[in-house]
Amino acid sequence: MLRTLIIIAAAFTALGVPAVTHAEAAGLELNQGRDVRDRYTPGEARVQREQGNLVPAIRVIGDVRQRYPNADVLDVELEGGSAPRYIVKILTADGRRIDVVADARTGNILSER
């Protein structure tokens, strides 16, 4: 009985999840009406990186680690818009939390806040 209920629940779940088209996954339709501070979805970021429009986040993280040798990287966000940028959130060895902003197209560090 429990097995039957699990199978039925799985079937309803599968039917309730909308299909994602290739264009949506590539971010072609999802960018409409975006604000400069909007974030890329993982699929959009992957497509932009594969097309050579963005540097890999790991490269930016490496540059931040060189600048702050003993810092812990807490989070990385990719903001979209006309000037995409990475926001790398770190915790320095002396306990300060810093957001390092880098140009997502070039990897250059723009500012720290």
N, C-alpha and C positions, 0 to 999 in steps of 0.2 A: 504494500500500500504506500509506504513512504517513498519507495523507488518510483512509483507511478507519479506521485505528487512532484517529485524532483524533476522528472522528465517533462511534465506538463509546465512547471514553472520555467524551466529552461527554454522550452519552445515559445512561451509567451514573451519571455525576455528577448529572445532572438528576433521575434516578429516586431517587437516594439522599438528596436534600434534602427534608426533610419540609415539607409545606405549613403555612403559618401562617394561622390563622383571624383574622378581623377582631377578635374578642374578645381574642385573645392579643396582637395588635398594639396594642390599646387598653390593654393592661395589666390587664384585668379579672380574668384568671385567674393572672397572674404575680405578684400581690402577696401571695398566701397564704404565711404563714410568714415574712414578711420581718422582718428586724431593723432597728432604727432607723438603723443606719449603712449599710444597703443602698443601692445606687445605682439610679436609674431607668435603664431601657433608653432608647435614643433615641426609640423609638415611644411609650413611656409618658410621657416628658417632653413630647413634642410634643402628645399628647392633653391632658395636664394644662394646658399653656400655652394651647392653643386653647380650653379650657373656662374659662379665666380663673383657674385655681387657682394658677398660678405666674407670676412676672414673667419676661420673657425674660432669658437669661443676658447678652446684650449690654448690657442696662441696668445690671446689677450690675458688669460689667467697666468700663463707663464711670465709675461711681461710684468704683471702686477706682483707676482711672487719675487721677481728679481728686485723690484723697487722696495718691497716690504718683505725681507727674507724670512722672518719668523712669524708672519701673519697667517691666520687661518682664513681661508676663503669660505664664507658663509653661504653665499648665493650669487648667481649670475642671472641677470635679466637682459633680454634683447628687446629694445624698444624700436618700433617701426617709424614710419613717416618719411619725410623727404631727406632726413639726415639720420639714418638708423645708428643706434649706439648701444654699446654694452654697458650695463651698470654692474660692477663687480663689488659686492659687499664683503668687507673683510673685518677681522678683529685683530688688531695689532698686538704685538707681544706685551705692550704696556697697557692693554685693556681698552684702547680706543676703537670705536667702530667707525669705519671710513667707507664711503661710497666712491669708488674710482670709476670715472666715466671715460669710455674709450670709443673712438669712431669705429663703427662696425664694418666699414668699407676698407679702411686702411689699417686698423689695429692701433693707431696712435692714441696715446693717453691724452685726453683733452683737459680733464680737471679732476680735482679731488674735493669731496665735501664731507 
